[in-house]
Amino acid sequence: MNQNNGKHKFILLHPKDNVLVCIALCKSGEAINVAGKDIILDQDITVGHKIARDKLSAGSKIVKCGAPIGSMTQDVNIGDHVHMHNLKSDYLASHLRTATGE
């Protein structure tokens, strides 16, 4: 599901997703709109990285492309960066990207 009209820098890949994916470099301090709310980014977000579409609590499942990909390890607010620093893969050890984590 592409909700990008050429002006937005994030895309919603599936209606069930609770993250948006960056499609153009965003700089800290930049204003974006997430779910009808204006958000000021507190850090740079690079292409391919995710931000929270909703407020998420530690333990919440992250859904991307309509499928769960991991669980939050800490609380985040709408527009916060969601990546390896606060997301644990449900399938692979995130820091090593191996099945065993070794």
Rosetta silent file (secondary structure, phi, psi, omega in degrees, C-alpha in Angstrom):
SEQUENCE: MNQNNGKHKFILLHPKDNVLVCIALCKSGEAINVAGKDIILDQDITVGHKIARDKLSAGSKIVKCGAPIGSMTQDVNIGDHVHMHNLKSDYLASHLRTATGE
SCORE:     score description
SCORE:     0.000 S_00000001
   1 L     0.000  112.085 -177.732    0.000    0.000    0.000 S_00000001
   2 L   -98.836  111.519  176.918    1.749    3.140   -1.185 S_00000001
   3 L  -108.330   27.636  179.755    0.567    6.264    0.599 S_00000001
   4 L   -96.442  125.050 -179.828    3.421    8.407   -0.700 S_00000001
   5 L  -104.286   16.924 -179.307    2.323   11.346   -2.830 S_00000001
   6 L    96.283  -21.306 -179.930    5.846   12.503   -3.693 S_00000001
   7 L   -98.590  -24.473 -175.820    6.084   14.912   -0.736 S_00000001
   8 L   -84.071  155.072 -178.286    6.305   12.378    2.072 S_00000001
   9 L  -111.681    4.662  178.030    9.478   10.692    3.186 S_00000001
  10 E  -132.451  152.503 -177.439    7.910    7.609    4.762 S_00000001
  11 E  -130.402  141.944  173.187    5.737    4.881    3.330 S_00000001
  12 L   -94.917  115.855 -175.652    3.153    2.551    4.834 S_00000001
  13 L   -81.174  -28.902 -178.165    3.768   -0.857    3.272 S_00000001
  14 L  -151.134  143.432 -176.854    0.630   -2.580    4.618 S_00000001
  15 L   -60.738  -22.842  179.343   -2.462   -1.266    6.427 S_00000001
  16 L   -85.397   -8.379 -177.232   -1.750   -3.505    9.466 S_00000001
  17 L   -65.229  142.593  173.518    1.817   -2.159    9.885 S_00000001
  18 L  -109.202   14.625  172.495    2.650   -0.195   13.027 S_00000001
  19 E  -131.623  155.342  172.827    5.844    1.209   11.481 S_00000001
  20 E  -113.904  148.468 -177.396    6.535    3.422    8.478 S_00000001
  21 E  -106.380  133.038 -179.832    9.600    2.941    6.270 S_00000001
  22 E   -71.833  130.754  179.061   11.857    5.843    5.314 S_00000001
  23 L  -117.873   -0.296  176.003   12.142    6.404    1.537 S_00000001
  24 L  -155.757  137.315 -177.274   14.200    9.622    1.590 S_00000001
  25 L   -48.519  132.231  176.818   16.819   10.824    4.076 S_00000001
  26 E  -120.058  138.077 -177.161   15.300   12.741    6.987 S_00000001
  27 L  -102.449  149.687  174.359   17.314   15.045    9.221 S_00000001
  28 L   -53.952  136.610 -178.748   17.029   15.646   12.930 S_00000001
  29 L    90.997  -10.204 -179.977   14.720   18.617   13.559 S_00000001
  30 L   -73.415  140.311  177.242   12.729   17.964   10.393 S_00000001
  31 E   -89.883  132.022  175.331    8.938   18.123   10.707 S_00000001
  32 E  -132.777  166.566  176.977    6.952   15.138    9.413 S_00000001
  33 E  -116.190  124.178  178.747    3.343   14.056    9.672 S_00000001
  34 E  -124.038  118.789  177.961    2.545   10.645   11.118 S_00000001
  35 L    52.277   39.970  177.478   -1.073    9.485   11.327 S_00000001
  36 L    81.633    3.835  179.769   -2.290   13.090   11.163 S_00000001
  37 E  -112.860  133.528  176.232    0.095   14.287   13.879 S_00000001
  38 E   -79.145  128.595 -176.469    2.971   16.670   13.256 S_00000001
  39 E  -125.945  141.073  172.169    6.205   15.231   14.660 S_00000001
  40 E  -103.561  120.411 -179.428    9.689   16.755   14.913 S_00000001
  41 L   -67.059  137.573  179.724   12.355   14.099   14.365 S_00000001
  42 L  -100.022    4.907  175.744   14.936   13.936   17.158 S_00000001
  43 L  -160.659  163.854  175.246   17.522   12.159   14.995 S_00000001
  44 L   -67.187  143.421  174.644   18.442   11.477   11.386 S_00000001
  45 E  -124.940  122.861 -176.900   16.513    8.599    9.795 S_00000001
  46 L   -94.897  162.055 -177.998   18.104    6.922    6.794 S_00000001
  47 L   -55.810  134.047  178.965   16.434    5.181    3.876 S_00000001
  48 L    92.935  -16.026  178.440   15.067    1.751    4.768 S_00000001
  49 L   -82.313  164.411 -173.702   14.852    2.461    8.499 S_00000001
  50 E  -112.787  153.409  167.821   11.549    2.469   10.363 S_00000001
  51 E  -127.572  156.478 -179.857    9.680    4.868   12.626 S_00000001
  52 E   -72.068  131.303  176.071    6.767    4.091   14.930 S_00000001
  53 L   -83.845  -24.482 -179.890    3.341    4.750   13.443 S_00000001
  54 L  -135.328  168.144  170.839    1.810    4.513   16.922 S_00000001
  55 L   -69.113  131.593 -176.889    3.040    4.700   20.496 S_00000001
  56 E  -124.296  139.763  178.794    4.577    1.277   21.216 S_00000001
  57 L  -100.192  155.875  174.294    5.354   -0.370   24.542 S_00000001
  58 L   -53.191  134.240 -178.048    8.199   -2.727   25.382 S_00000001
  59 L    93.920  -15.828  178.799    7.103   -6.211   24.320 S_00000001
  60 L   -63.662  140.315  174.567    4.821   -4.931   21.545 S_00000001
  61 E   -74.925  137.819  174.650    5.038   -6.863   18.294 S_00000001
  62 E   -96.955  129.251 -178.903    6.332   -4.866   15.340 S_00000001
  63 E  -114.261  123.429  177.766    4.384   -5.470   12.147 S_00000001
  64 E  -134.194  135.129 -176.238    5.970   -4.690    8.763 S_00000001
  65 L    59.584   28.481  177.630    4.537   -5.794    5.417 S_00000001
  66 L    79.612    4.910 -177.841    1.569   -7.141    7.377 S_00000001
  67 E  -129.060  146.108  177.412    3.694   -9.661    9.308 S_00000001
  68 E   -68.314  134.924 -179.623    5.325   -9.571   12.747 S_00000001
  69 E  -118.485  -13.410 -178.210    9.090   -9.053   12.511 S_00000001
  70 E   174.505 -171.980 -178.563   10.083   -8.561   16.129 S_00000001
  71 E  -130.410  143.968  177.537    9.279   -7.110   19.531 S_00000001
  72 E   -69.453  140.395  176.374   10.075   -3.763   21.089 S_00000001
  73 L   -99.684   -8.258  177.025   12.663   -3.827   23.866 S_00000001
  74 L  -153.702  164.141  177.709   11.643   -0.376   25.153 S_00000001
  75 L   -71.245  145.045  172.976    8.760    2.077   24.882 S_00000001
  76 E  -138.402  155.987  177.198    8.723    4.489   21.927 S_00000001
  77 L   -98.350  168.043  175.843    6.513    7.367   20.887 S_00000001
  78 L   -54.682  132.003  177.869    4.940    8.088   17.512 S_00000001
  79 L    88.231   -6.406  179.224    7.688    9.034   15.048 S_00000001
  80 L   -74.817  149.369  178.017   10.539    7.477   17.038 S_00000001
  81 E   -64.586  130.892  176.936   13.214    5.460   15.245 S_00000001
  82 E  -118.161  113.416 -177.615   12.578    1.689   15.413 S_00000001
  83 L  -158.574 -163.314 -173.372   15.708   -0.358   14.741 S_00000001
  84 L   -60.588  -21.813 -179.425   18.175   -2.746   16.346 S_00000001
  85 L   -75.189  -18.036 -179.563   18.711   -0.489   19.370 S_00000001
  86 L  -140.197   14.953 -178.558   15.091   -0.956   20.528 S_00000001
  87 E  -133.641  130.355  177.183   13.794   -3.922   18.496 S_00000001
  88 E  -110.229  126.130  177.355   14.549   -7.611   19.005 S_00000001
  89 E   -62.530  141.250  174.372   14.017   -9.950   16.068 S_00000001
  90 L   -84.423   -3.996 -172.381   11.628  -12.813   16.735 S_00000001
  91 L  -121.460  -38.433 -175.437   13.621  -14.926   14.290 S_00000001
  92 L  -132.879  152.245  172.467   17.327  -14.039   14.382 S_00000001
  93 E   -65.280  114.672 -172.808   19.767  -12.588   16.867 S_00000001
  94 L   -59.622  -39.438 -174.621   19.652   -8.945   15.751 S_00000001
  95 L   -74.887  -19.281 -179.225   23.220   -8.049   16.633 S_00000001
  96 L  -117.595  -19.188 -177.282   24.702  -10.956   14.702 S_00000001
  97 L    58.604   40.041  174.801   22.003  -11.834   12.155 S_00000001
  98 E  -123.724  158.709 -178.160   22.523  -15.547   12.752 S_00000001
  99 L   -67.599  -32.684 -176.756   20.030  -18.202   13.726 S_00000001
 100 L   -97.425  -18.127 -177.002   21.925  -19.140   16.904 S_00000001
 101 L    81.390    8.113  179.996   23.263  -15.728   17.892 S_00000001
 102 L  -103.914    0.000    0.000   26.794  -17.157   18.046 S_00000001
